[in-house]
Amino acid sequence: MRQYLTFLVIITYVQVWGQSYIPYDVASHQLQGQRMDNIELINSYKFSDLEFYIGKAINGGQPLKMIIKRKDKILGEIFAPDDTFYFRPTFYTNKVNGSPLIILCESGSEYYWGQRVVIIKNYNVKVIGDINIGQLNSNGEIQTIIECTRINQGLRKITISFECNDLILDPGTKNERHIKMNTLYYEIDNDRLTRIEY
């Protein structure tokens, strides 16, 4: 299977207290001509007053990472899984109060792996887990689940669900298996990500 590394803008909808929202269009807010010491930059973006830089150390020895900055201060560094070919963020914001900002960071090699989940609340950055789910396309290849991902903000918890058929759990591993739509979702509660199957 071939993995194309072209950045794709995918419109999805985020459910916030019964209302649908479109995620931030990061492709139209890419930063140009950015440089960082000792980092080979691949992409950079601006979201509100935050800047996101994706790259890898020039001297090697580390996987791809996303550096998050505000007013020249580094808030956090998010490392991609080892040996990934790319690290592609999709941003979700709660437009009722703007917090927390949720970022799904996609990774993969010759095939799609999954999403690393990052939340930013009051400028505190935290990796809360991974969503290792893919979707089979018409050619039988595993692809991203971003276009069918739905995020819903409740009073206490945030749920992440997937409205697509032919879901694959743990793609590319010995535990890979098919799951039915609407039989699995994730909850974010107290900055913890939990997978729930039923």
N, C-alpha and C positions, 0 to 999 in steps of 0.2 A: 504494500500500500504506500502511496505517496502522500507526503505532508507538504502542502504549499505554505510558505512562510509569509505570504502577503498579508498585510493587516487588513482585515475586513471590518467594515462598520455594520453591525447587526442591530437592528431595532428590536427591542424586547419591551415588555411591559412589567412594571413593578407595582404590585398591589400594596397600597398604604391605606389602612382603615377603609377598605371597600372602594377606593379610588385607584384608577390606573394611571401610571406615570411612565414616561419614556426615559431611559437612562441617559446620562450625560454623553453628548457626542464628542468623545475625546479626539477623534480624528481631525475635527475642525478646530481643535485647540492645541495642536502640537506646537511645541517650542522649536524654534529654528536656531541653528548655529550655536547650540549649547556645548560646553566643554566642562569636564571635571578632571581634576588631577588623578592620574593613575587609573582612570576608568575609560574603557572603550565603550562609548555610548552607542546604543542601538536606536532607542526612541526616548522622547521626553514629552511630557504633557503638563498642562496647568489646569487645575480644578479649584475654582474659588481662589482662596489665598494659599493653596498648596501646589507644590511642584513635584512631579514624579519623574525619576530618571531610571531608565532600564539599561543595564550594560553589564560588563564583566571586568574584572581586574586585568590590567595590561600584562602583569607578570604571571597570570594564570594561577592555578591552585584553588580557585573558588568557582562555584557555579554562577550562572546568571543571577542578578539580584535587582531589586527595585529600591532605589533610595528616595525617601520622602522628605521634602524640605519645606520650611516656612520661614520666609525672611532670612535666608542664608543659614538657618539653623536646621541641622539634620534631626528629624523626629524619629526616624527608624530606618532600618534596612531589612528588606524581606528577601530571603534567599529562595531561589527556585529549586526544585528537586535536582539532584545530581544528574548530569548527562542530558538534561533537556536541551532541545534545539532552540526553543523560544520561550518567552515569558510574556504573555499578552493580557493586559488588564481590561476588565469591564467594570465601570463604576455605577453604583446604585445609590441614590440618595432619597431619603425620606423628606419630601417637600413640605410636610406639615411643620417639622421643626428642624430639618436639616441634619439630624443626628440620630444614630451613628451613620457615617459613610461606610458602605459595604463595598469591598472590591473582590471580584472573582478573578484570580490570576491563572490563566490557562497555560498548560505546559504539555509537551509531547516530544516525540522523536520522529521516526517514520510513521508513527500513528499517534492519535490523540490519547493523552493520559488522564487528564482531569483538571480540577480547579483548586487552587490554594485560596482559602478564605481569610481575608484581612478585614478588620474593622478599625475605624478611627473615630474616637469619641473624645471630645474636649482636647484634641490634638495628641491624644495618647494612641499609639499604634500597637496593634496586637494581632498576631497570627492565631486563629482559633481552630484551625484544622484543614482537612482536605475533603473535597467532594469528588470521589473517584467514580464518576458515572459518565458514560458516553452514549451515543445514539448511532444505530446502524443506518447508513444511507441506502439508496436504491442499488448501489454497487456492492453492498455487503461490507463497506468500510466503516470503521468507527470514527465518528466526527463529534464536534463540540455539542454540548447541550445548552449553550447560551441562548439560542433563539427560542427555546421552549421553557426557559427558567422563569419561574414566578416567585416573587418575594412579597410576603405579606407581613405588615407590622400590626401586631395586636397590642393590647394594653401592657403586657409584660414580656411576651415572647415574640420573636421573629421566626416565621416559617419560610423555608425554601422548598418549593415543589417543582415538578417537571411535567408539563403537558405535552408529551410526545410518546410515540410508540417505539417499540424495539430498543428499549433501554438496556445497556450493558453495565453491570456493576464490576468494578475492579478490572477495567480493560487491560489486556496484555499480561495479566498475571495468572498464576495457577488457580486462583480463586474466581476467575472470570465466569460470570453467569448472566443469563437473561433475567430481567425482571419486568413485571407488568406495570403499565401506567397506573398511577394512583395507588400503588402499594408501598411506596417508600417516599419519605420526605425528611428534611433536616430541620432541627430547631436550634435557634440561638437564644440562650437564656443565661443571664449573668456572664456574658462573654465566653460561653462555652458552646461548642457545636456538637450536636448529638444526632446520630442517624436513627430514624425510627421506621421499622418495617411492620406491616400488618397484613 
